[in-house]
């Protein structure tokens, strides 16, 4: 009995150590819907089970967060040639970032206005990503 309790306790501790906090983000309401602002730590935790498209919207190019999938200028993101690069399902998760967060905020608002429902914005952009100790490429 004592051995069973110890094994059970060890399994519970192991599971607790492996669980990662989910990124919840801060909801930002805009015309047409909302998007979520996330921190650098939240984005980093999302990479553990990456199931989103990561898009750099900064112009001019100033580097990338590792694992970026696309680079689309924030002011051209609603053009059909660029929209075609994004997931066809407007419910798919898309994370946007730029250098400081302003361009990705604008791009987030534009995509929400087009009916995208699962937009995430890295609040503070690559600046806060680097300040949190994460690398750029």
C-alpha positions as CSV (number, residue, x, y, z in Angstrom):
1,X,0.0,0.0,0.0
2,X,2.8,2.4,0.9
3,X,4.6,1.7,-2.3
4,X,1.4,2.4,-4.3
5,X,0.9,5.7,-2.6
6,X,4.5,6.7,-3.3
7,X,4.2,5.8,-7.0
8,X,0.9,7.7,-7.3
9,X,2.5,10.7,-5.6
10,X,5.4,10.6,-8.0
11,X,3.1,10.4,-11.0
12,X,1.2,13.4,-9.8
13,X,4.3,15.4,-9.2
14,X,5.7,14.5,-12.6
15,X,2.5,15.5,-14.4
16,X,2.5,18.9,-12.5
17,X,6.1,19.6,-13.5
18,X,5.3,18.8,-17.2
19,X,2.2,20.9,-17.5
20,X,2.7,24.3,-19.2
21,X,0.5,27.3,-18.5
22,X,-1.9,28.0,-21.4
23,X,-1.6,31.3,-23.1
24,X,-4.8,33.1,-22.3
25,X,-4.0,36.6,-23.6
26,X,-5.8,39.9,-23.0
27,X,-8.9,40.4,-25.1
28,X,-8.9,43.5,-27.1
29,X,-12.3,44.5,-28.6
30,X,-12.3,46.2,-31.9
31,X,-14.8,46.9,-34.7
32,X,-15.9,43.5,-36.0
33,X,-14.8,41.4,-33.1
34,X,-11.7,41.0,-31.0
35,X,-8.1,39.7,-30.8
36,X,-5.8,38.8,-27.9
37,X,-2.6,40.4,-26.8
38,X,-0.1,38.0,-25.5
39,X,3.3,38.4,-23.7
40,X,6.6,37.0,-24.8
41,X,6.4,34.3,-22.2
42,X,2.9,33.3,-23.3
43,X,4.1,33.1,-27.0
44,X,7.1,31.1,-25.9
45,X,4.9,28.6,-24.1
46,X,2.7,28.3,-27.2
47,X,5.7,27.0,-29.1
48,X,5.7,23.8,-27.0
49,X,2.6,22.6,-29.0
50,X,2.7,24.9,-32.0
51,X,-0.6,24.8,-33.8
52,X,-0.7,28.4,-35.2
53,X,0.7,30.5,-38.1
54,X,3.3,33.0,-36.8
55,X,3.5,36.1,-39.0
56,X,6.1,38.9,-38.9
57,X,4.3,42.0,-40.2
58,X,7.1,44.5,-39.5
59,X,8.5,46.8,-42.3
60,X,11.3,47.2,-43.0
61,X,12.5,43.7,-42.1
62,X,14.3,43.8,-38.7
63,X,14.8,40.1,-37.9
64,X,12.5,37.2,-37.1
65,X,11.4,35.3,-34.0
66,X,12.5,31.7,-34.6
67,X,9.8,29.5,-36.1
68,X,8.2,32.4,-38.0
69,X,6.1,31.0,-40.8
70,X,5.4,34.1,-42.9
71,X,6.5,37.7,-43.4
72,X,3.8,40.0,-44.7
73,X,3.9,43.8,-44.5
74,X,1.3,45.0,-42.0
75,X,-0.1,47.6,-44.5
76,X,-0.6,45.0,-47.2
77,X,-2.0,42.1,-45.2
78,X,-5.5,42.6,-46.5
79,X,-4.4,42.4,-50.2
80,X,-5.6,39.2,-51.8
81,X,-2.1,38.0,-52.7
82,X,-1.1,38.1,-49.0
83,X,-4.5,36.9,-47.7
84,X,-4.0,33.8,-49.8
85,X,-0.9,32.9,-47.7
86,X,-3.0,32.9,-44.5
87,X,-5.1,29.9,-43.5
88,X,-8.3,29.7,-45.5
89,X,-10.2,28.9,-42.3
90,X,-10.8,32.2,-40.6
91,X,-11.0,30.4,-37.3
92,X,-7.5,29.1,-37.4
93,X,-5.0,30.6,-35.0
94,X,-2.7,33.3,-36.3
95,X,-0.1,35.1,-34.2
96,X,1.2,38.4,-35.4
97,X,4.2,40.4,-34.3
98,X,6.4,43.3,-35.4
99,X,9.3,45.2,-33.8
100,X,7.3,47.2,-31.1
101,X,3.8,45.9,-31.4
102,X,2.1,48.8,-33.2
103,X,2.2,47.4,-36.7
104,X,1.0,44.0,-35.5
105,X,-1.8,45.7,-33.6
106,X,-3.0,47.5,-36.8
107,X,-2.7,44.2,-38.8
108,X,-4.7,42.4,-36.0
109,X,-7.5,44.9,-36.3
110,X,-7.6,44.6,-40.1
111,X,-7.8,40.8,-40.0
112,X,-10.5,40.9,-37.3
113,X,-12.4,43.4,-39.6
114,X,-12.2,40.8,-42.3
115,X,-13.8,38.1,-40.1
116,X,-10.8,36.3,-38.6
117,X,-11.7,35.1,-35.2
118,X,-8.5,33.7,-33.7
119,X,-5.9,36.4,-33.9
120,X,-3.2,36.8,-31.3
121,X,-0.8,39.8,-31.1
122,X,2.6,39.8,-29.4
123,X,2.2,42.9,-27.2
124,X,5.5,44.9,-27.4
125,X,6.7,42.8,-30.4
126,X,10.3,41.7,-30.9
127,X,11.5,44.4,-28.4
128,X,9.8,42.6,-25.5
129,X,10.7,39.2,-26.9
130,X,14.4,40.1,-26.7
131,X,13.9,41.8,-23.3
132,X,12.5,38.6,-22.0
133,X,15.7,36.8,-23.0
134,X,14.5,35.1,-26.1
135,X,16.6,35.1,-29.3
136,X,15.9,36.5,-32.7
137,X,17.2,35.2,-36.0
